Amino acid sequence: MLSVTFGLLAATFWGAADFLGGMATRRANVYAVVLISEFSGLAMLLPFPFLYRESLPSVNTLLLCGLAGLLGTLGILALYYSMSIRKMSVAGPVSALLAAVIPVLVSSFTEGFPGALKFAGFGMALLAIWLISAGEGEDGSRRFRLGEIGLPLLAGIGFGFYLVIIHAASQEDTFWPLVASRTFSSLLLAAYILLFNRQSLHKLPQVRWQAALTGFVDIGANLFYVLGGQLGRLDVIAVLGSLYPGPTVLLAWFLLKERISRPQALGILLALTAIVLITL
């Protein structure tokens, strides 16, 4: 039950971070927002390995964490950019579905067959993706627009493999894997912005506190995920963490009054139900 609790806490914190990050990217460049959130999360996390006197992991583990950080950052960029130009209540569930499926598939090979209910959840997830992407056109008709879910799908791939890799790298240590992952992704993103995209920093002062808060909340979610993964199966903790669209949708509906079409509402409901089925 403690593992399940950590998974639900991770979902809650990730959902809030996605909402804050999506709002910030509507006022400033996505690269600038993610850069601030990455470094703010790293600054908050950095003292903990020393406070808890964790031993520095091996070079191979650090490299593995670096790869996880790269994939996670690519996923965040794809998701936040998608949320800045489309409804955040749609982008979140689509990316969450794929982020949940990838760890379940990996876990089926490393930890045993997941069960028939999980595969039933996969079928429901595919239907949910179709419904969410089939938004209403200007004439009120429903049209399938694959291009609208391209970035959320890319985000889901990044998130899914991040969850798999960071789970494998954090079985012995809690804080160093997160520090290594966040350090690599922060430095890589900073180098890219300084070399190729400096104009993205122009509106940075307008969202610096909102972006920093996003980083604090996001690193809290990552910590809960690692703690839950040390106590339970990869597929269970990953799929529970993938429930994060729930808080995002609730915040978007309550604070932004976002309208959700009936097919999209049904798709979101099916997506959340599919994620629950995959945990059974």
Backbone bond lengths (Angstrom), bond angles and torsions (degrees), N, CA, C in turn:
res aa  C-N    CA-C-N  psi(-1)  N-CA   C-N-CA  omega(-1)  CA-C   N-CA-C  phi
1 M - - - 1.457 - - 1.517 112.21 -
2 L 1.329 117.22 -31.65 1.456 119.75 178.43 1.522 110.75 -65.57
3 S 1.335 116.55 -38.40 1.453 120.37 176.93 1.526 110.75 -62.94
4 V 1.333 117.00 -42.25 1.462 121.18 178.11 1.526 110.66 -63.27
5 T 1.317 116.94 -40.73 1.463 121.10 178.53 1.522 110.93 -61.52
6 F 1.334 116.86 -44.77 1.463 120.04 178.19 1.531 110.59 -62.74
7 G 1.333 117.18 -38.83 1.452 120.08 178.95 1.518 112.32 -62.78
8 L 1.328 117.24 -42.85 1.461 120.58 179.22 1.527 111.51 -68.94
9 L 1.339 116.54 -35.34 1.471 119.35 175.54 1.524 110.76 -65.32
10 A 1.347 117.06 -39.71 1.455 120.48 176.69 1.518 110.46 -60.94
11 A 1.346 117.42 -42.33 1.460 121.19 178.71 1.525 111.37 -61.87
12 T 1.318 116.57 -43.15 1.459 120.90 -179.36 1.523 111.26 -63.25
13 F 1.316 116.95 -44.99 1.463 120.75 -178.37 1.527 111.07 -70.32
14 W 1.331 118.29 -40.47 1.463 120.06 177.65 1.530 111.14 -64.00
15 G 1.324 116.67 -39.34 1.464 119.56 178.66 1.516 112.19 -62.70
16 A 1.329 116.36 -43.16 1.461 120.02 177.94 1.522 111.49 -66.19
17 A 1.339 116.97 -38.44 1.462 120.45 178.89 1.527 111.30 -65.52
18 D 1.327 117.41 -39.82 1.451 120.40 178.30 1.520 111.69 -64.97
19 F 1.316 116.92 -38.81 1.459 119.63 177.38 1.525 110.97 -64.10
20 L 1.320 116.73 -47.84 1.467 120.54 179.72 1.521 111.35 -62.71
21 G 1.333 117.03 -43.86 1.451 120.45 179.43 1.512 112.29 -65.57
22 G 1.329 117.23 -40.27 1.460 119.95 177.70 1.515 112.30 -63.53
23 M 1.321 117.05 -39.51 1.465 120.30 177.02 1.517 111.10 -65.33
24 A 1.324 117.66 -41.44 1.457 120.99 -178.64 1.526 111.72 -65.19
25 T 1.345 117.60 -36.71 1.463 120.03 -178.15 1.519 112.53 -73.17
26 R 1.322 118.00 -9.15 1.463 120.35 173.40 1.518 111.35 -80.54
27 R 1.320 116.98 -12.00 1.466 121.36 -179.03 1.522 112.56 -115.58
28 A 1.324 117.42 -14.67 1.464 120.70 -178.69 1.520 108.93 -149.60
29 N 1.327 115.62 168.14 1.453 121.40 -178.99 1.520 111.01 -63.52
30 V 1.348 115.61 141.32 1.457 120.43 -176.41 1.522 111.64 -60.84
31 Y 1.342 118.18 -36.42 1.458 121.39 -179.35 1.526 111.11 -63.48
32 A 1.328 116.13 -40.80 1.462 119.76 -179.61 1.527 111.01 -66.76
33 V 1.331 116.68 -41.74 1.455 120.98 -179.77 1.527 111.17 -62.53
34 V 1.340 115.87 -47.14 1.458 119.44 -178.99 1.526 110.83 -66.81
35 L 1.340 117.24 -35.66 1.461 120.31 179.23 1.530 111.19 -60.35
36 I 1.327 116.63 -46.99 1.461 120.15 179.36 1.521 110.65 -64.87
37 S 1.329 116.94 -43.85 1.463 119.44 -178.59 1.523 111.65 -64.53
38 E 1.340 117.22 -37.06 1.459 120.45 179.25 1.528 110.95 -63.75
39 F 1.337 116.68 -49.53 1.466 120.44 -176.69 1.534 111.84 -71.10
40 S 1.332 117.56 -33.58 1.467 118.91 178.29 1.525 110.57 -68.35
41 G 1.337 116.70 -40.62 1.461 119.47 175.99 1.506 112.29 -63.70
42 L 1.327 116.33 -40.35 1.460 120.81 178.14 1.524 111.42 -63.69
43 A 1.323 116.84 -42.47 1.463 120.68 -179.83 1.524 111.42 -62.66
44 M 1.328 117.15 -38.04 1.458 120.22 179.40 1.531 111.40 -70.55
45 L 1.340 116.39 -34.60 1.460 120.96 -174.18 1.524 113.53 -83.69
46 L 1.326 117.69 -28.61 1.459 122.44 -169.25 1.528 115.38 -55.32
47 P 1.323 120.73 -38.02 1.477 118.43 -178.02 1.529 114.54 -69.39
48 F 1.336 118.95 -21.44 1.461 120.59 -169.27 1.530 114.74 -68.19
49 P 1.338 121.37 -37.54 1.472 118.24 176.85 1.517 112.82 -60.60
50 F 1.339 116.29 -32.29 1.458 120.11 179.41 1.531 110.90 -78.24
51 L 1.334 116.73 -37.75 1.456 119.70 178.74 1.524 111.48 -64.53
52 Y 1.346 116.12 -37.15 1.467 120.48 -179.79 1.523 112.49 -95.08
53 R 1.330 116.71 3.53 1.461 123.85 174.50 1.534 112.55 54.07
54 E 1.308 115.38 47.17 1.461 119.94 175.83 1.520 110.26 -76.43
55 S 1.316 116.86 142.94 1.460 121.75 176.43 1.532 109.66 -76.69
56 L 1.329 115.52 145.08 1.463 119.69 179.82 1.529 109.46 -67.34
57 P 1.340 118.65 128.96 1.470 120.84 -178.75 1.522 111.90 -65.37
58 S 1.334 116.02 170.97 1.467 121.83 177.75 1.514 110.63 -69.00
59 V 1.341 115.44 165.21 1.457 120.80 179.67 1.526 110.85 -60.86
60 N 1.325 117.02 -41.55 1.467 120.64 179.40 1.523 111.42 -60.72
61 T 1.321 116.47 -40.64 1.464 120.13 178.82 1.521 111.20 -66.67
62 L 1.332 116.19 -40.04 1.461 119.88 178.33 1.525 111.32 -64.33
63 L 1.331 117.39 -39.86 1.463 120.82 177.66 1.530 110.61 -65.52
64 L 1.317 116.08 -39.09 1.464 120.52 177.52 1.525 110.26 -62.99
65 C 1.302 116.46 -40.74 1.464 120.36 177.87 1.526 110.95 -66.21
66 G 1.336 116.48 -36.02 1.453 120.05 176.59 1.516 111.83 -62.17
67 L 1.330 117.01 -41.65 1.459 121.35 176.84 1.527 110.53 -63.06
68 A 1.315 116.27 -41.64 1.468 119.91 177.53 1.523 110.68 -61.16
69 G 1.325 116.71 -42.28 1.457 120.37 178.70 1.511 112.64 -62.41
70 L 1.330 116.70 -40.15 1.465 121.02 178.40 1.526 110.55 -62.22
71 L 1.321 117.54 -48.11 1.459 121.21 -178.61 1.526 111.56 -65.19
72 G 1.333 116.06 -41.38 1.450 119.04 178.91 1.512 112.90 -63.59
73 T 1.337 116.74 -40.29 1.463 120.68 179.70 1.520 111.15 -67.31
74 L 1.319 117.81 -41.44 1.459 120.53 175.71 1.529 110.98 -60.20
75 G 1.337 115.90 -39.39 1.457 119.64 177.36 1.518 112.50 -64.32
76 I 1.330 116.73 -42.63 1.463 120.62 179.68 1.519 111.16 -63.86
77 L 1.335 117.32 -44.01 1.457 121.20 179.43 1.525 110.80 -60.03
78 A 1.325 116.34 -45.60 1.465 120.17 -179.50 1.528 110.91 -64.24
79 L 1.337 116.70 -41.90 1.459 119.76 -178.79 1.521 111.65 -69.16
80 Y 1.327 117.92 -46.70 1.460 120.36 -176.91 1.525 111.08 -65.25
81 Y 1.341 116.80 -38.58 1.466 118.35 178.22 1.523 110.24 -65.87
82 S 1.314 116.94 -40.18 1.457 121.07 176.81 1.521 111.05 -61.74
83 M 1.325 116.92 -42.85 1.458 121.25 -179.31 1.525 112.28 -68.82
84 S 1.335 117.20 -25.81 1.462 120.23 -179.46 1.521 112.68 -76.56
85 I 1.335 117.95 -20.21 1.462 121.19 -178.37 1.520 112.59 -115.41
86 R 1.327 118.38 -8.47 1.457 122.66 178.35 1.528 108.97 -137.56
87 K 1.310 117.21 175.29 1.457 120.93 -177.98 1.526 110.98 -67.01
88 M 1.307 116.35 128.00 1.456 120.15 -178.43 1.530 111.60 -68.40
89 S 1.341 117.50 -20.94 1.449 120.06 178.39 1.519 112.47 -74.14
90 V 1.333 118.44 -9.84 1.455 122.64 176.46 1.529 110.86 -102.39
91 A 1.320 117.20 -43.27 1.469 120.97 -176.14 1.526 111.60 -63.23
92 G 1.328 117.36 -38.55 1.451 120.45 -177.86 1.517 114.14 -62.49
93 P 1.358 118.62 -52.85 1.470 118.39 -179.05 1.520 114.52 -61.37
94 V 1.334 118.26 -37.72 1.464 120.15 -179.03 1.526 110.65 -62.29
95 S 1.320 116.91 -47.52 1.468 119.86 179.41 1.516 111.06 -66.06
96 A 1.331 117.23 -33.64 1.465 120.72 -179.29 1.518 111.82 -65.54
97 L 1.339 117.02 -36.22 1.459 120.05 -178.84 1.520 111.22 -60.37
98 L 1.336 115.77 -50.10 1.458 119.16 -178.50 1.521 110.96 -68.99
99 A 1.324 116.26 -36.22 1.464 119.43 177.72 1.522 111.30 -62.78
100 A 1.330 117.07 -27.74 1.459 120.23 178.23 1.518 111.95 -82.44
101 V 1.335 116.93 -38.27 1.468 120.87 -174.81 1.525 111.46 -67.54
102 I 1.333 117.79 -41.81 1.465 120.84 -175.98 1.531 111.87 -60.37
103 P 1.331 120.39 -50.16 1.476 118.70 177.21 1.523 113.46 -62.21
104 V 1.342 117.48 -33.83 1.460 119.53 178.76 1.517 110.56 -64.77
105 L 1.337 117.14 -42.09 1.466 120.27 178.55 1.525 110.78 -64.16
106 V 1.331 116.47 -43.59 1.463 119.66 178.68 1.524 110.25 -64.07
107 S 1.325 116.32 -43.00 1.457 120.29 -178.68 1.524 112.01 -64.18
108 S 1.348 117.56 -31.11 1.461 120.13 179.77 1.516 111.55 -64.53
109 F 1.337 117.16 -26.66 1.461 120.94 177.61 1.528 112.36 -89.04
110 T 1.313 117.31 -31.59 1.461 120.04 -174.70 1.519 113.59 -96.99
111 E 1.341 117.78 -27.25 1.464 121.05 -175.16 1.523 113.26 -122.39
112 G 1.328 117.63 3.62 1.456 119.98 178.32 1.511 113.21 109.66
113 F 1.332 115.97 163.83 1.462 123.12 -178.51 1.527 110.69 -59.67
114 P 1.332 118.12 130.11 1.463 120.12 -173.86 1.518 115.16 -76.35
115 G 1.338 118.54 -21.76 1.458 120.12 179.98 1.516 113.25 111.52
116 A 1.334 116.44 160.00 1.462 122.23 -174.80 1.520 112.68 -66.95
117 L 1.337 117.41 -35.64 1.462 119.81 -178.58 1.522 111.82 -62.61
118 K 1.318 116.69 -35.19 1.462 119.44 178.62 1.521 110.94 -64.58
119 F 1.345 117.27 -40.75 1.456 119.66 178.79 1.524 111.21 -69.45
120 A 1.332 117.67 -31.54 1.460 120.36 172.16 1.527 110.15 -63.11
121 G 1.336 115.60 -36.88 1.458 119.82 176.15 1.521 112.36 -63.95
122 F 1.336 116.99 -35.12 1.462 119.63 177.74 1.531 110.79 -61.39
123 G 1.347 117.06 -45.00 1.458 119.86 179.13 1.514 112.26 -62.04
124 M 1.331 116.62 -42.04 1.459 120.41 177.50 1.526 110.89 -64.64
125 A 1.326 116.91 -34.98 1.463 120.68 179.38 1.526 111.14 -64.37
126 L 1.337 117.31 -41.93 1.459 120.42 178.33 1.524 111.23 -61.73
127 L 1.315 116.78 -43.44 1.463 120.24 176.68 1.522 110.87 -62.00
128 A 1.321 116.77 -39.30 1.465 120.70 179.61 1.521 111.06 -63.26
129 I 1.337 117.60 -41.50 1.465 120.82 178.80 1.517 110.28 -60.46
130 W 1.330 117.26 -41.78 1.455 120.46 -179.87 1.525 110.65 -63.31
131 L 1.329 117.30 -46.48 1.455 120.90 -178.01 1.527 111.78 -64.88
132 I 1.326 116.92 -40.09 1.465 119.93 -178.94 1.526 110.83 -66.45
133 S 1.328 116.77 -38.32 1.467 120.38 -178.31 1.515 112.50 -79.45
134 A 1.346 118.83 -16.29 1.470 121.55 -178.73 1.520 109.20 -90.67
135 G 1.326 115.55 69.24 1.453 120.47 -179.10 1.511 111.89 -74.89
136 E 1.320 116.53 171.69 1.454 121.39 179.74 1.524 110.39 -81.38
137 G 1.333 116.53 136.19 1.447 121.70 176.86 1.511 111.16 -79.72
138 E 1.315 116.25 -179.93 1.455 120.39 -178.49 1.521 111.99 -64.87
139 D 1.358 116.76 -28.01 1.447 120.21 179.11 1.515 113.12 -87.74
140 G 1.319 116.76 5.01 1.446 121.31 178.74 1.507 114.01 89.82
141 S 1.329 118.03 -4.49 1.457 120.72 178.96 1.511 109.78 -86.44
142 R 1.357 115.14 157.42 1.445 120.63 179.01 1.516 109.67 -92.24
143 R 1.327 116.56 133.83 1.449 121.50 179.48 1.515 108.91 -134.34
144 F 1.326 114.52 139.52 1.460 119.27 178.57 1.519 108.80 -81.75
145 R 1.325 117.34 122.35 1.464 122.18 -177.62 1.522 109.22 -126.40
146 L 1.310 114.00 92.64 1.462 119.44 -175.89 1.525 111.87 -62.18
147 G 1.347 116.98 -33.12 1.455 120.10 -178.15 1.507 113.35 -60.88
148 E 1.345 117.24 -24.06 1.452 120.21 -177.42 1.528 112.66 -72.90
149 I 1.324 117.98 -20.79 1.462 118.94 -178.81 1.525 111.84 -107.98
150 G 1.342 117.47 7.08 1.458 120.10 -179.32 1.517 112.52 -61.12
151 L 1.328 116.54 -50.62 1.461 120.18 -179.72 1.529 112.41 -67.53
152 P 1.344 119.63 -43.15 1.464 118.24 174.72 1.517 113.50 -60.22
153 L 1.338 118.09 -36.37 1.458 120.13 176.74 1.523 111.11 -65.00
154 L 1.333 116.42 -41.48 1.462 120.42 176.74 1.520 110.30 -62.42
155 A 1.317 116.14 -40.65 1.465 119.91 176.98 1.525 110.66 -62.05
156 G 1.334 116.59 -40.90 1.453 120.15 179.74 1.515 113.14 -63.19
157 I 1.335 116.76 -37.76 1.466 120.45 177.21 1.527 110.27 -63.72
158 G 1.338 116.09 -45.37 1.463 119.55 178.32 1.512 111.72 -62.06
159 F 1.330 117.03 -45.55 1.461 120.57 -179.85 1.525 111.66 -64.81
160 G 1.329 116.26 -42.01 1.457 119.84 -177.16 1.512 112.85 -60.88
161 F 1.325 116.38 -47.40 1.460 119.42 -179.49 1.526 111.26 -74.27
162 Y 1.333 117.77 -28.41 1.469 119.23 172.52 1.523 109.94 -61.08
163 L 1.335 117.02 -46.01 1.466 120.92 -179.06 1.523 111.53 -61.23
164 V 1.334 116.32 -39.52 1.463 120.32 179.79 1.526 111.02 -66.39
165 I 1.329 116.01 -48.00 1.469 120.46 -173.40 1.525 111.39 -71.09
166 I 1.323 117.46 -45.08 1.463 119.22 -177.42 1.525 110.12 -68.57
167 H 1.320 118.07 -29.22 1.463 121.05 174.32 1.523 110.77 -63.86
168 A 1.336 116.14 -44.64 1.463 120.20 -179.67 1.530 111.57 -67.00
169 A 1.328 116.69 -33.95 1.463 120.53 -175.09 1.521 113.48 -83.35
170 S 1.333 117.58 -12.74 1.467 119.97 -173.31 1.523 113.21 -113.35
171 Q 1.316 117.78 24.52 1.466 119.85 179.78 1.529 112.71 -75.25
172 E 1.321 118.07 -24.61 1.459 121.30 -179.72 1.530 112.61 -106.43
173 D 1.316 117.36 -33.51 1.460 122.15 179.91 1.523 109.48 -121.85
174 T 1.331 115.58 154.30 1.464 120.65 -177.96 1.516 112.50 -103.96
175 F 1.336 117.28 -49.31 1.462 120.27 -170.20 1.523 113.62 -92.58
176 W 1.336 118.66 -39.42 1.460 119.27 -177.65 1.520 113.09 -59.49
177 P 1.341 120.34 -41.97 1.465 118.93 177.22 1.525 112.93 -58.97
178 L 1.329 116.77 -39.72 1.463 119.45 178.60 1.524 111.34 -69.34
179 V 1.331 116.82 -39.89 1.464 120.19 177.83 1.524 110.84 -63.03
180 A 1.333 116.98 -45.99 1.466 120.75 -179.70 1.511 110.92 -62.91
181 S 1.311 117.18 -43.82 1.458 121.32 179.93 1.524 111.28 -62.16
182 R 1.324 117.15 -47.71 1.461 121.47 -177.74 1.525 111.55 -69.99
183 T 1.331 118.33 -34.65 1.460 121.04 178.23 1.526 111.11 -63.55
184 F 1.326 116.50 -47.61 1.461 120.85 -179.00 1.519 111.01 -61.86
185 S 1.315 117.14 -47.53 1.465 119.91 -177.16 1.528 111.42 -66.88
186 S 1.344 117.37 -37.77 1.464 120.57 179.79 1.522 111.63 -64.71
187 L 1.332 116.41 -46.89 1.465 119.92 -179.00 1.522 111.74 -66.34
188 L 1.324 116.82 -38.35 1.462 120.22 179.73 1.524 110.48 -65.23
189 L 1.319 116.84 -44.43 1.460 120.50 179.25 1.523 111.40 -65.78
190 A 1.333 117.33 -40.58 1.462 120.64 178.44 1.529 111.14 -62.65
191 A 1.335 117.34 -41.49 1.460 120.75 178.85 1.518 111.31 -63.49
192 Y 1.321 116.89 -41.16 1.464 120.32 179.64 1.534 110.88 -63.47
193 I 1.340 116.78 -44.60 1.464 119.94 -178.30 1.517 110.93 -64.75
194 L 1.329 117.79 -44.50 1.457 120.99 -177.82 1.522 111.95 -66.02
195 L 1.324 117.11 -33.35 1.455 120.57 -176.72 1.524 113.64 -86.89
196 F 1.334 117.03 -35.85 1.457 118.92 -169.92 1.521 115.39 -127.17
197 N 1.329 119.27 -11.36 1.466 118.57 -171.50 1.522 111.52 -146.41
198 R 1.307 117.73 48.36 1.461 120.28 -177.19 1.523 112.90 -64.97
199 Q 1.339 117.11 -27.10 1.462 119.78 -179.59 1.516 113.14 -63.00
200 S 1.326 116.35 -17.80 1.460 119.80 179.73 1.528 112.22 -68.45
201 L 1.319 117.44 -15.45 1.461 121.58 -177.62 1.528 113.21 -87.05
202 H 1.340 118.17 -1.75 1.459 120.79 -172.83 1.526 112.56 -63.01
203 K 1.321 118.01 -40.79 1.467 121.42 -177.34 1.527 112.23 -98.55
204 L 1.315 115.71 18.26 1.455 119.82 -174.92 1.526 113.30 -60.69
205 P 1.340 120.26 -43.05 1.470 119.26 -178.22 1.522 113.83 -58.99
206 Q 1.346 117.63 -25.75 1.457 120.19 -175.75 1.530 112.68 -69.58
207 V 1.314 117.32 -24.80 1.469 119.80 -172.99 1.524 112.72 -127.00
208 R 1.335 118.03 14.18 1.459 119.61 -170.95 1.528 111.71 -62.55
209 W 1.344 118.06 -39.34 1.463 119.32 -177.85 1.521 111.07 -74.92
210 Q 1.325 116.49 -36.92 1.461 119.64 177.55 1.522 111.08 -66.64
211 A 1.339 115.76 -40.20 1.461 120.01 178.29 1.527 111.01 -68.25
212 A 1.328 117.02 -37.87 1.463 120.33 177.89 1.522 110.84 -64.34
213 L 1.327 117.64 -41.81 1.458 121.31 177.39 1.526 110.52 -62.48
214 T 1.330 116.53 -37.67 1.465 120.56 175.92 1.521 110.59 -57.77
215 G 1.325 116.78 -43.85 1.458 120.90 179.90 1.511 112.89 -64.87
216 F 1.344 116.94 -39.69 1.467 120.53 178.45 1.530 110.92 -62.83
217 V 1.325 115.78 -45.93 1.465 120.03 -178.54 1.524 110.54 -67.36
218 D 1.336 116.80 -40.42 1.459 120.86 -178.16 1.529 111.84 -64.74
219 I 1.326 117.54 -42.00 1.463 119.10 -178.76 1.534 109.94 -69.06
220 G 1.339 117.28 -30.22 1.456 119.64 174.06 1.518 111.44 -63.29
221 A 1.334 116.70 -40.59 1.466 120.65 177.61 1.516 111.05 -63.38
222 N 1.324 117.73 -42.58 1.456 121.72 178.54 1.527 111.67 -61.99
223 L 1.311 116.18 -38.95 1.458 120.29 179.13 1.531 111.16 -65.51
224 F 1.331 116.86 -43.48 1.467 119.81 176.97 1.524 111.02 -62.21
225 Y 1.333 116.84 -37.63 1.463 120.21 179.62 1.530 110.87 -64.04
226 V 1.318 116.48 -45.51 1.464 120.33 179.66 1.521 110.95 -62.70
227 L 1.317 117.32 -43.46 1.463 120.86 179.42 1.530 111.06 -63.16
228 G 1.322 117.07 -41.69 1.451 120.11 178.35 1.515 112.39 -66.68
229 G 1.357 116.57 -36.66 1.456 120.78 179.70 1.514 113.19 -69.08
230 Q 1.309 117.42 -23.78 1.461 120.80 176.59 1.522 111.88 -75.91
231 L 1.332 117.01 -15.31 1.460 121.08 -176.35 1.521 113.30 -110.22
232 G 1.333 118.99 -14.09 1.461 120.90 -174.71 1.508 112.79 -146.10
233 R 1.341 115.92 -173.56 1.459 123.16 -178.32 1.523 111.12 -71.11
234 L 1.353 114.47 151.48 1.458 121.06 178.25 1.517 111.49 -60.93
235 D 1.351 117.51 -46.70 1.457 119.02 -174.78 1.525 111.74 -65.08
236 V 1.316 118.07 -39.05 1.461 120.82 -178.29 1.524 111.27 -66.62
237 I 1.330 117.31 -50.47 1.458 119.98 -177.53 1.524 111.44 -67.25
238 A 1.344 117.42 -35.48 1.460 120.43 -179.40 1.525 111.37 -68.17
239 V 1.326 116.63 -43.00 1.458 119.16 -178.57 1.523 111.48 -72.13
240 L 1.317 117.15 -37.36 1.466 118.84 174.70 1.528 110.34 -61.49
241 G 1.338 116.81 -42.54 1.450 119.23 177.03 1.510 112.56 -63.18
242 S 1.339 116.85 -28.65 1.462 121.53 -179.57 1.519 113.21 -75.55
243 L 1.316 117.95 -0.30 1.462 121.01 172.98 1.522 112.31 -73.99
244 Y 1.338 117.45 4.64 1.466 120.50 -175.53 1.527 115.86 -58.69
245 P 1.356 121.31 -22.96 1.466 118.08 175.80 1.520 113.75 -60.96
246 G 1.335 117.99 -24.80 1.459 120.03 179.00 1.516 112.70 -56.58
247 P 1.334 118.95 -57.40 1.462 119.51 176.52 1.528 113.16 -60.76
248 T 1.342 117.28 -36.02 1.460 119.78 179.47 1.523 111.24 -63.27
249 V 1.332 116.47 -46.51 1.460 121.07 179.57 1.522 110.78 -62.59
250 L 1.323 117.26 -43.31 1.458 120.45 -179.54 1.525 111.31 -62.85
251 L 1.325 117.04 -41.30 1.462 120.11 178.97 1.529 111.55 -67.37
252 A 1.350 116.91 -41.63 1.461 120.70 179.11 1.523 111.42 -64.29
253 W 1.329 116.07 -39.91 1.468 120.05 179.13 1.527 111.62 -70.26
254 F 1.325 116.59 -42.87 1.459 120.45 -174.45 1.527 112.33 -75.99
255 L 1.345 117.52 -42.13 1.461 121.05 -174.31 1.522 113.44 -93.61
256 L 1.350 117.84 -34.80 1.461 120.89 -175.74 1.521 113.54 -104.45
257 K 1.325 116.99 -7.71 1.466 122.38 -179.05 1.526 111.55 56.20
258 E 1.317 117.08 38.65 1.459 121.23 179.50 1.525 110.92 -66.85
259 R 1.336 115.14 135.59 1.456 120.22 177.38 1.525 109.55 -87.17
260 I 1.311 116.56 135.64 1.462 122.28 177.01 1.523 107.91 -119.42
261 S 1.341 117.41 124.02 1.456 121.14 -179.86 1.519 110.14 -67.48
262 R 1.336 116.45 162.94 1.462 119.93 -178.16 1.535 112.33 -61.72
263 P 1.354 118.87 -45.91 1.470 117.86 177.60 1.521 112.59 -61.57
264 Q 1.315 116.79 -37.96 1.458 120.05 178.96 1.524 111.12 -69.42
265 A 1.325 116.46 -38.25 1.465 119.65 177.68 1.527 110.38 -63.19
266 L 1.340 116.04 -42.63 1.458 119.59 177.73 1.526 110.46 -64.60
267 G 1.335 116.30 -39.87 1.463 120.11 178.47 1.516 112.31 -63.25
268 I 1.314 116.81 -41.84 1.461 120.42 178.49 1.525 110.59 -64.91
269 L 1.340 116.74 -40.96 1.451 120.28 177.84 1.530 110.98 -63.33
270 L 1.326 116.79 -43.58 1.456 120.77 177.78 1.528 111.15 -64.66
271 A 1.337 116.46 -36.32 1.462 120.06 179.70 1.527 110.71 -63.55
272 L 1.311 116.26 -46.19 1.454 119.19 179.99 1.530 111.51 -67.60
273 T 1.344 115.99 -36.30 1.459 119.43 176.91 1.524 111.00 -66.43
274 A 1.342 116.35 -39.55 1.458 120.65 178.83 1.520 110.77 -62.47
275 I 1.327 117.44 -41.29 1.459 120.80 179.83 1.534 110.00 -63.58
276 V 1.333 116.46 -39.08 1.464 119.26 177.57 1.524 110.32 -65.44
277 L 1.349 118.16 -43.09 1.460 121.28 179.40 1.527 111.27 -59.62
278 I 1.322 116.49 -37.45 1.458 119.60 -177.22 1.526 111.46 -67.33
279 T 1.316 116.72 -22.59 1.473 119.67 179.58 1.522 112.73 -82.09
280 L 1.342 117.65 -14.48 1.466 120.52 -174.44 1.526 112.32 -79.29
